[in-house]
Amino acid sequence: MKRDADYFMSHAYNESIEAWKKDEVPIGAVIEYQGSIIASAHNQSRTANDPTAHAEILAISQAANTLGDWRLNKCTLYVTKEPCPMCSGALVIARINMVYYGLPDPKMGCVGGAANLGALPYSNHKFKSIGGILESLNHEILKAFFEKRRSSN
């Protein structure tokens, strides 16, 4: 059975719901290898008291452990929001092949929004990216989360 980007993004979206339950910014990520999910994570920066505990970073680490290799060049990342500079840099280092994201981030996104670290001219690794996968769904959860947070303050 061939699975499409919506299938994997829906799993990333489910991870974002798990983040919300922990009062984390609701961003989720999954990594696919040969048609199967080998890693899934959500933001945990507040829970872990660790600014690097973004969904993408946690999923990369999990995938590397699953495959027993830090090179994830045959893997695809699906993430609910365009990766930030830190996560985009990690995607280059991990040699991720492809990135699908839900919601673009024109201010801090670094796979095509504010910058594109996956296409640096002198980098030893480049990856492709496609945005807008289940975009409205991913936008709604982030919008609702921040509206709730603002009304609580």
mmCIF file of the C-alpha atoms, coordinates in Angstrom:
data_MODEL
# 
_entry.id   MODEL 
# 
loop_
_atom_site.group_PDB 
_atom_site.id 
_atom_site.type_symbol 
_atom_site.label_atom_id 
_atom_site.label_alt_id 
_atom_site.label_comp_id 
_atom_site.label_asym_id 
_atom_site.label_entity_id 
_atom_site.label_seq_id 
_atom_site.pdbx_PDB_ins_code 
_atom_site.Cartn_x 
_atom_site.Cartn_y 
_atom_site.Cartn_z 
_atom_site.occupancy 
_atom_site.B_iso_or_equiv 
_atom_site.pdbx_formal_charge 
_atom_site.auth_seq_id 
_atom_site.auth_comp_id 
_atom_site.auth_asym_id 
_atom_site.auth_atom_id 
_atom_site.pdbx_PDB_model_num 
ATOM 1   C CA . MET A 1 1   ? 0.000  0.000  0.000  1.00 0.00 ? 1   MET A CA 1 
ATOM 2   C CA . LYS A 1 2   ? 1.499  3.314  -1.102 1.00 0.00 ? 2   LYS A CA 1 
ATOM 3   C CA . ARG A 1 3   ? 1.070  6.055  1.454  1.00 0.00 ? 3   ARG A CA 1 
ATOM 4   C CA . ASP A 1 4   ? 0.971  9.714  0.514  1.00 0.00 ? 4   ASP A CA 1 
ATOM 5   C CA . ALA A 1 5   ? 2.095  12.924 2.181  1.00 0.00 ? 5   ALA A CA 1 
ATOM 6   C CA . ASP A 1 6   ? -1.324 13.478 3.774  1.00 0.00 ? 6   ASP A CA 1 
ATOM 7   C CA . TYR A 1 7   ? -1.071 10.086 5.497  1.00 0.00 ? 7   TYR A CA 1 
ATOM 8   C CA . PHE A 1 8   ? 2.278  10.880 7.105  1.00 0.00 ? 8   PHE A CA 1 
ATOM 9   C CA . MET A 1 9   ? 1.302  14.477 7.882  1.00 0.00 ? 9   MET A CA 1 
ATOM 10  C CA . SER A 1 10  ? -1.805 13.271 9.697  1.00 0.00 ? 10  SER A CA 1 
ATOM 11  C CA . HIS A 1 11  ? 0.493  11.284 11.988 1.00 0.00 ? 11  HIS A CA 1 
ATOM 12  C CA . ALA A 1 12  ? 2.612  14.402 12.546 1.00 0.00 ? 12  ALA A CA 1 
ATOM 13  C CA . TYR A 1 13  ? -0.605 16.287 13.336 1.00 0.00 ? 13  TYR A CA 1 
ATOM 14  C CA . ASN A 1 14  ? -1.491 13.660 15.949 1.00 0.00 ? 14  ASN A CA 1 
ATOM 15  C CA . GLU A 1 15  ? 1.900  14.343 17.544 1.00 0.00 ? 15  GLU A CA 1 
ATOM 16  C CA . SER A 1 16  ? 1.058  18.058 17.654 1.00 0.00 ? 16  SER A CA 1 
ATOM 17  C CA . ILE A 1 17  ? -2.068 17.189 19.641 1.00 0.00 ? 17  ILE A CA 1 
ATOM 18  C CA . GLU A 1 18  ? 0.138  15.346 22.133 1.00 0.00 ? 18  GLU A CA 1 
ATOM 19  C CA . ALA A 1 19  ? 2.259  18.500 22.458 1.00 0.00 ? 19  ALA A CA 1 
ATOM 20  C CA . TRP A 1 20  ? -0.865 20.581 23.158 1.00 0.00 ? 20  TRP A CA 1 
ATOM 21  C CA . LYS A 1 21  ? -1.865 18.187 25.960 1.00 0.00 ? 21  LYS A CA 1 
ATOM 22  C CA . LYS A 1 22  ? 1.477  18.981 27.642 1.00 0.00 ? 22  LYS A CA 1 
ATOM 23  C CA . ASP A 1 23  ? 1.040  22.753 27.113 1.00 0.00 ? 23  ASP A CA 1 
ATOM 24  C CA . GLU A 1 24  ? 3.803  22.660 24.514 1.00 0.00 ? 24  GLU A CA 1 
ATOM 25  C CA . VAL A 1 25  ? 3.630  24.570 21.231 1.00 0.00 ? 25  VAL A CA 1 
ATOM 26  C CA . PRO A 1 26  ? 1.691  22.055 19.110 1.00 0.00 ? 26  PRO A CA 1 
ATOM 27  C CA . ILE A 1 27  ? 4.198  20.981 16.508 1.00 0.00 ? 27  ILE A CA 1 
ATOM 28  C CA . GLY A 1 28  ? 4.632  17.345 15.554 1.00 0.00 ? 28  GLY A CA 1 
ATOM 29  C CA . ALA A 1 29  ? 6.991  15.456 13.291 1.00 0.00 ? 29  ALA A CA 1 
ATOM 30  C CA . VAL A 1 30  ? 7.416  11.994 11.846 1.00 0.00 ? 30  VAL A CA 1 
ATOM 31  C CA . ILE A 1 31  ? 10.217 10.469 9.818  1.00 0.00 ? 31  ILE A CA 1 
ATOM 32  C CA . GLU A 1 32  ? 9.445  7.965  7.096  1.00 0.00 ? 32  GLU A CA 1 
ATOM 33  C CA . TYR A 1 33  ? 11.840 5.352  5.744  1.00 0.00 ? 33  TYR A CA 1 
ATOM 34  C CA . GLN A 1 34  ? 10.855 2.935  2.992  1.00 0.00 ? 34  GLN A CA 1 
ATOM 35  C CA . GLY A 1 35  ? 7.145  3.668  3.459  1.00 0.00 ? 35  GLY A CA 1 
ATOM 36  C CA . SER A 1 36  ? 7.042  3.250  7.236  1.00 0.00 ? 36  SER A CA 1 
ATOM 37  C CA . ILE A 1 37  ? 7.201  5.672  10.145 1.00 0.00 ? 37  ILE A CA 1 
ATOM 38  C CA . ILE A 1 38  ? 10.426 5.046  12.051 1.00 0.00 ? 38  ILE A CA 1 
ATOM 39  C CA . ALA A 1 39  ? 10.287 8.079  14.350 1.00 0.00 ? 39  ALA A CA 1 
ATOM 40  C CA . SER A 1 40  ? 7.629  10.382 15.738 1.00 0.00 ? 40  SER A CA 1 
ATOM 41  C CA . ALA A 1 41  ? 7.899  13.255 18.176 1.00 0.00 ? 41  ALA A CA 1 
ATOM 42  C CA . HIS A 1 42  ? 6.383  16.527 19.296 1.00 0.00 ? 42  HIS A CA 1 
ATOM 43  C CA . ASN A 1 43  ? 7.744  19.683 20.866 1.00 0.00 ? 43  ASN A CA 1 
ATOM 44  C CA . GLN A 1 44  ? 8.951  19.138 24.425 1.00 0.00 ? 44  GLN A CA 1 
ATOM 45  C CA . SER A 1 45  ? 11.040 22.242 25.169 1.00 0.00 ? 45  SER A CA 1 
ATOM 46  C CA . ARG A 1 46  ? 8.966  23.285 28.208 1.00 0.00 ? 46  ARG A CA 1 
ATOM 47  C CA . THR A 1 47  ? 8.526  19.760 29.549 1.00 0.00 ? 47  THR A CA 1 
ATOM 48  C CA . ALA A 1 48  ? 12.213 18.907 29.201 1.00 0.00 ? 48  ALA A CA 1 
ATOM 49  C CA . ASN A 1 49  ? 13.398 22.425 30.064 1.00 0.00 ? 49  ASN A CA 1 
ATOM 50  C CA . ASP A 1 50  ? 15.499 22.143 26.911 1.00 0.00 ? 50  ASP A CA 1 
ATOM 51  C CA . PRO A 1 51  ? 15.340 24.741 24.131 1.00 0.00 ? 51  PRO A CA 1 
ATOM 52  C CA . THR A 1 52  ? 16.562 22.165 21.599 1.00 0.00 ? 52  THR A CA 1 
ATOM 53  C CA . ALA A 1 53  ? 13.719 19.705 22.270 1.00 0.00 ? 53  ALA A CA 1 
ATOM 54  C CA . HIS A 1 54  ? 11.854 20.560 19.075 1.00 0.00 ? 54  HIS A CA 1 
ATOM 55  C CA . ALA A 1 55  ? 9.805  17.867 17.346 1.00 0.00 ? 55  ALA A CA 1 
ATOM 56  C CA . GLU A 1 56  ? 12.217 17.682 14.406 1.00 0.00 ? 56  GLU A CA 1 
ATOM 57  C CA . ILE A 1 57  ? 15.349 17.303 16.570 1.00 0.00 ? 57  ILE A CA 1 
ATOM 58  C CA . LEU A 1 58  ? 13.737 14.592 18.700 1.00 0.00 ? 58  LEU A CA 1 
ATOM 59  C CA . ALA A 1 59  ? 12.509 12.723 15.613 1.00 0.00 ? 59  ALA A CA 1 
ATOM 60  C CA . ILE A 1 60  ? 15.959 12.922 13.974 1.00 0.00 ? 60  ILE A CA 1 
ATOM 61  C CA . SER A 1 61  ? 17.593 11.461 17.074 1.00 0.00 ? 61  SER A CA 1 
ATOM 62  C CA . GLN A 1 62  ? 14.991 8.713  17.284 1.00 0.00 ? 62  GLN A CA 1 
ATOM 63  C CA . ALA A 1 63  ? 15.365 7.836  13.581 1.00 0.00 ? 63  ALA A CA 1 
ATOM 64  C CA . ALA A 1 64  ? 19.160 7.694  13.851 1.00 0.00 ? 64  ALA A CA 1 
ATOM 65  C CA . ASN A 1 65  ? 18.848 5.324  16.810 1.00 0.00 ? 65  ASN A CA 1 
ATOM 66  C CA . THR A 1 66  ? 16.294 3.195  14.957 1.00 0.00 ? 66  THR A CA 1 
ATOM 67  C CA . LEU A 1 67  ? 18.481 2.867  11.861 1.00 0.00 ? 67  LEU A CA 1 
ATOM 68  C CA . GLY A 1 68  ? 21.773 2.721  13.755 1.00 0.00 ? 68  GLY A CA 1 
ATOM 69  C CA . ASP A 1 69  ? 23.172 5.448  11.524 1.00 0.00 ? 69  ASP A CA 1 
ATOM 70  C CA . TRP A 1 70  ? 23.273 9.226  11.805 1.00 0.00 ? 70  TRP A CA 1 
ATOM 71  C CA . ARG A 1 71  ? 22.981 9.518  8.027  1.00 0.00 ? 71  ARG A CA 1 
ATOM 72  C CA . LEU A 1 72  ? 19.267 9.682  7.247  1.00 0.00 ? 72  LEU A CA 1 
ATOM 73  C CA . ASN A 1 73  ? 19.707 10.226 3.507  1.00 0.00 ? 73  ASN A CA 1 
ATOM 74  C CA . LYS A 1 74  ? 16.908 7.818  2.589  1.00 0.00 ? 74  LYS A CA 1 
ATOM 75  C CA . CYS A 1 75  ? 14.459 9.375  5.038  1.00 0.00 ? 75  CYS A CA 1 
ATOM 76  C CA . THR A 1 76  ? 11.691 11.937 4.674  1.00 0.00 ? 76  THR A CA 1 
ATOM 77  C CA . LEU A 1 77  ? 10.556 14.316 7.403  1.00 0.00 ? 77  LEU A CA 1 
ATOM 78  C CA . TYR A 1 78  ? 6.926  15.393 7.773  1.00 0.00 ? 78  TYR A CA 1 
ATOM 79  C CA . VAL A 1 79  ? 6.440  18.294 10.172 1.00 0.00 ? 79  VAL A CA 1 
ATOM 80  C CA . THR A 1 80  ? 3.375  20.401 10.927 1.00 0.00 ? 80  THR A CA 1 
ATOM 81  C CA . LYS A 1 81  ? 5.183  23.759 10.685 1.00 0.00 ? 81  LYS A CA 1 
ATOM 82  C CA . GLU A 1 82  ? 8.140  24.861 8.595  1.00 0.00 ? 82  GLU A CA 1 
ATOM 83  C CA . PRO A 1 83  ? 11.366 24.093 10.505 1.00 0.00 ? 83  PRO A CA 1 
ATOM 84  C CA . CYS A 1 84  ? 13.273 26.858 12.291 1.00 0.00 ? 84  CYS A CA 1 
ATOM 85  C CA . PRO A 1 85  ? 16.991 27.593 11.675 1.00 0.00 ? 85  PRO A CA 1 
ATOM 86  C CA . MET A 1 86  ? 18.153 25.108 14.343 1.00 0.00 ? 86  MET A CA 1 
ATOM 87  C CA . CYS A 1 87  ? 16.020 22.276 13.016 1.00 0.00 ? 87  CYS A CA 1 
ATOM 88  C CA . SER A 1 88  ? 16.801 23.054 9.379  1.00 0.00 ? 88  SER A CA 1 
ATOM 89  C CA . GLY A 1 89  ? 20.503 22.924 10.173 1.00 0.00 ? 89  GLY A CA 1 
ATOM 90  C CA . ALA A 1 90  ? 20.014 19.542 11.848 1.00 0.00 ? 90  ALA A CA 1 
ATOM 91  C CA . LEU A 1 91  ? 18.213 18.301 8.726  1.00 0.00 ? 91  LEU A CA 1 
ATOM 92  C CA . VAL A 1 92  ? 21.247 19.208 6.634  1.00 0.00 ? 92  VAL A CA 1 
ATOM 93  C CA . ILE A 1 93  ? 23.660 17.536 9.078  1.00 0.00 ? 93  ILE A CA 1 
ATOM 94  C CA . ALA A 1 94  ? 21.464 14.403 9.239  1.00 0.00 ? 94  ALA A CA 1 
ATOM 95  C CA . ARG A 1 95  ? 21.263 14.371 5.437  1.00 0.00 ? 95  ARG A CA 1 
ATOM 96  C CA . ILE A 1 96  ? 17.472 14.122 5.345  1.00 0.00 ? 96  ILE A CA 1 
ATOM 97  C CA . ASN A 1 97  ? 16.363 13.579 1.756  1.00 0.00 ? 97  ASN A CA 1 
ATOM 98  C CA . MET A 1 98  ? 13.032 15.416 1.676  1.00 0.00 ? 98  MET A CA 1 
ATOM 99  C CA . VAL A 1 99  ? 10.929 17.636 3.945  1.00 0.00 ? 99  VAL A CA 1 
ATOM 100 C CA . TYR A 1 100 ? 7.162  18.047 3.803  1.00 0.00 ? 100 TYR A CA 1 
ATOM 101 C CA . TYR A 1 101 ? 5.722  20.701 6.073  1.00 0.00 ? 101 TYR A CA 1 
ATOM 102 C CA . GLY A 1 102 ? 2.247  21.946 6.839  1.00 0.00 ? 102 GLY A CA 1 
ATOM 103 C CA . LEU A 1 103 ? 2.272  25.592 7.735  1.00 0.00 ? 103 LEU A CA 1 
ATOM 104 C CA . PRO A 1 104 ? 4.878  27.939 6.231  1.00 0.00 ? 104 PRO A CA 1 
ATOM 105 C CA . ASP A 1 105 ? 6.743  30.293 8.548  1.00 0.00 ? 105 ASP A CA 1 
ATOM 106 C CA . PRO A 1 106 ? 7.804  33.398 6.598  1.00 0.00 ? 106 PRO A CA 1 
ATOM 107 C CA . LYS A 1 107 ? 9.565  34.941 9.641  1.00 0.00 ? 107 LYS A CA 1 
ATOM 108 C CA . MET A 1 108 ? 11.644 32.032 10.982 1.00 0.00 ? 108 MET A CA 1 
ATOM 109 C CA . GLY A 1 109 ? 11.152 29.128 8.578  1.00 0.00 ? 109 GLY A CA 1 
ATOM 110 C CA . CYS A 1 110 ? 14.354 27.929 6.995  1.00 0.00 ? 110 CYS A CA 1 
ATOM 111 C CA . VAL A 1 111 ? 13.318 25.521 4.277  1.00 0.00 ? 111 VAL A CA 1 
ATOM 112 C CA . GLY A 1 112 ? 11.965 28.229 2.006  1.00 0.00 ? 112 GLY A CA 1 
ATOM 113 C CA . GLY A 1 113 ? 10.350 30.872 4.233  1.00 0.00 ? 113 GLY A CA 1 
ATOM 114 C CA . ALA A 1 114 ? 12.880 33.340 5.652  1.00 0.00 ? 114 ALA A CA 1 
ATOM 115 C CA . ALA A 1 115 ? 15.768 31.266 4.261  1.00 0.00 ? 115 ALA A CA 1 
ATOM 116 C CA . ASN A 1 116 ? 16.447 27.865 2.755  1.00 0.00 ? 116 ASN A CA 1 
ATOM 117 C CA . LEU A 1 117 ? 19.207 25.982 4.559  1.00 0.00 ? 117 LEU A CA 1 
ATOM 118 C CA . GLY A 1 118 ? 18.417 22.896 2.512  1.00 0.00 ? 118 GLY A CA 1 
ATOM 119 C CA . ALA A 1 119 ? 19.665 24.639 -0.622 1.00 0.00 ? 119 ALA A CA 1 
ATOM 120 C CA . LEU A 1 120 ? 22.813 26.457 0.484  1.00 0.00 ? 120 LEU A CA 1 
ATOM 121 C CA . PRO A 1 121 ? 25.107 26.669 -2.555 1.00 0.00 ? 121 PRO A CA 1 
ATOM 122 C CA . TYR A 1 122 ? 28.258 25.353 -0.849 1.00 0.00 ? 122 TYR A CA 1 
ATOM 123 C CA . SER A 1 123 ? 26.674 22.835 1.503  1.00 0.00 ? 123 SER A CA 1 
ATOM 124 C CA . ASN A 1 124 ? 27.736 19.211 1.239  1.00 0.00 ? 124 ASN A CA 1 
ATOM 125 C CA . HIS A 1 125 ? 24.063 18.184 1.444  1.00 0.00 ? 125 HIS A CA 1 
ATOM 126 C CA . LYS A 1 126 ? 20.879 19.622 0.015  1.00 0.00 ? 126 LYS A CA 1 
ATOM 127 C CA . PHE A 1 127 ? 17.285 18.518 0.499  1.00 0.00 ? 127 PHE A CA 1 
ATOM 128 C CA . LYS A 1 128 ? 14.051 19.359 -1.221 1.00 0.00 ? 128 LYS A CA 1 
ATOM 129 C CA . SER A 1 129 ? 10.948 20.614 0.541  1.00 0.00 ? 129 SER A CA 1 
ATOM 130 C CA . ILE A 1 130 ? 7.253  20.968 -0.169 1.00 0.00 ? 130 ILE A CA 1 
ATOM 131 C CA . GLY A 1 131 ? 4.950  23.024 2.029  1.00 0.00 ? 131 GLY A CA 1 
ATOM 132 C CA . GLY A 1 132 ? 1.218  23.345 2.444  1.00 0.00 ? 132 GLY A CA 1 
ATOM 133 C CA . ILE A 1 133 ? 0.480  19.725 3.384  1.00 0.00 ? 133 ILE A CA 1 
ATOM 134 C CA . LEU A 1 134 ? -2.725 19.820 5.482  1.00 0.00 ? 134 LEU A CA 1 
ATOM 135 C CA . GLU A 1 135 ? -1.910 23.494 5.954  1.00 0.00 ? 135 GLU A CA 1 
ATOM 136 C CA . SER A 1 136 ? -5.309 24.672 7.228  1.00 0.00 ? 136 SER A CA 1 
ATOM 137 C CA . LEU A 1 137 ? -5.485 21.889 9.824  1.00 0.00 ? 137 LEU A CA 1 
ATOM 138 C CA . ASN A 1 138 ? -1.993 22.690 11.092 1.00 0.00 ? 138 ASN A CA 1 
ATOM 139 C CA . HIS A 1 139 ? -2.752 26.420 11.074 1.00 0.00 ? 139 HIS A CA 1 
ATOM 140 C CA . GLU A 1 140 ? -5.916 25.949 13.113 1.00 0.00 ? 140 GLU A CA 1 
ATOM 141 C CA . ILE A 1 141 ? -4.263 24.049 15.960 1.00 0.00 ? 141 ILE A CA 1 
ATOM 142 C CA . LEU A 1 142 ? -1.477 26.630 16.305 1.00 0.00 ? 142 LEU A CA 1 
ATOM 143 C CA . LYS A 1 143 ? -3.936 29.513 16.110 1.00 0.00 ? 143 LYS A CA 1 
ATOM 144 C CA . ALA A 1 144 ? -6.199 27.947 18.752 1.00 0.00 ? 144 ALA A CA 1 
ATOM 145 C CA . PHE A 1 145 ? -3.248 27.180 21.020 1.00 0.00 ? 145 PHE A CA 1 
ATOM 146 C CA . PHE A 1 146 ? -1.945 30.751 21.004 1.00 0.00 ? 146 PHE A CA 1 
ATOM 147 C CA . GLU A 1 147 ? -5.443 32.247 21.340 1.00 0.00 ? 147 GLU A CA 1 
ATOM 148 C CA . LYS A 1 148 ? -5.973 30.080 24.414 1.00 0.00 ? 148 LYS A CA 1 
ATOM 149 C CA . ARG A 1 149 ? -2.585 31.061 25.830 1.00 0.00 ? 149 ARG A CA 1 
ATOM 150 C CA . ARG A 1 150 ? -3.246 34.796 25.264 1.00 0.00 ? 150 ARG A CA 1 
ATOM 151 C CA . SER A 1 151 ? -6.687 34.604 26.892 1.00 0.00 ? 151 SER A CA 1 
ATOM 152 C CA . SER A 1 152 ? -5.148 32.906 29.954 1.00 0.00 ? 152 SER A CA 1 
ATOM 153 C CA . ASN A 1 153 ? -2.672 35.746 30.511 1.00 0.00 ? 153 ASN A CA 1 
# 
